[in-house]
Amino acid sequence: MLERIASWPEEDREELADIAAAIEARRAGVYVLNEEELTAVKEGLRDVELGNFVSEDEMEKVWARFRSS
């Protein structure tokens, strides 16, 4: 199987690596962020540093939508 994986397209190999990392994290009890997740976390932290927050009223509207679903 490992020999065949080498011939897979890059996108498929990356997907397999993400899945393997999730399994390893579950087994080790440590989660390792992938590049997309790491970028999102960095953007969120940057927003916090800049004081970019959603107002309480805006959040209440979001929660109200989910409660009515």
C-alpha positions as CSV (number, residue, x, y, z in Angstrom):
1,M,0.0,0.0,0.0
2,L,2.7,2.5,0.9
3,E,4.4,1.9,-2.5
4,R,1.1,2.8,-4.3
5,I,0.6,5.9,-2.2
6,A,3.8,7.4,-3.7
7,S,2.1,7.4,-7.1
8,W,-1.0,9.2,-5.8
9,P,-1.6,12.9,-6.7
10,E,-0.2,15.4,-4.3
11,E,-3.7,16.4,-3.1
12,D,-4.5,12.9,-2.1
13,R,-1.2,12.4,-0.3
14,E,-1.8,15.6,1.7
15,E,-5.3,14.4,2.6
16,L,-3.8,11.1,3.8
17,A,-1.2,12.9,5.8
18,D,-3.9,15.0,7.5
19,I,-5.9,11.8,8.3
20,A,-2.8,10.1,9.7
21,A,-1.9,13.2,11.8
22,A,-5.4,13.1,13.3
23,I,-5.1,9.5,14.2
24,E,-1.7,10.1,15.7
25,A,-3.0,13.0,17.7
26,R,-5.9,10.9,19.0
27,R,-3.5,8.2,20.0
28,A,-1.0,10.6,21.6
29,G,-3.5,13.0,23.1
30,V,-1.9,15.9,21.2
31,Y,-3.5,17.6,18.3
32,V,-1.3,19.1,15.6
33,L,-2.8,21.9,13.5
34,N,-2.6,21.6,9.7
35,E,-1.5,24.7,7.7
36,E,-5.0,25.9,7.1
37,E,-5.9,25.6,10.8
38,L,-2.7,27.3,11.8
39,T,-3.4,30.2,9.4
40,A,-6.9,30.6,10.8
41,V,-5.6,30.7,14.4
42,K,-3.0,33.3,13.5
43,E,-5.7,35.4,11.8
44,G,-7.9,35.1,14.9
45,L,-5.1,36.2,17.2
46,R,-4.3,39.1,14.9
47,D,-7.9,40.2,15.1
48,V,-7.8,40.0,18.9
49,E,-4.7,42.1,19.0
50,L,-6.4,44.7,16.7
51,G,-9.5,44.7,18.9
52,N,-11.7,43.3,16.1
53,F,-14.6,41.7,18.0
54,V,-18.2,41.0,17.2
55,S,-20.7,43.0,19.3
56,E,-22.9,41.2,21.9
57,D,-26.0,42.1,19.8
58,E,-24.5,40.6,16.7
59,M,-23.6,37.4,18.6
60,E,-27.1,37.2,20.0
61,K,-28.5,37.3,16.5
62,V,-26.3,34.4,15.5
63,W,-27.3,32.3,18.6
64,A,-30.9,33.1,18.0
65,R,-30.7,31.7,14.5
66,F,-29.3,28.4,15.8
67,R,-31.8,28.2,18.7
68,S,-34.8,28.5,16.2
69,S,-33.5,25.8,13.9
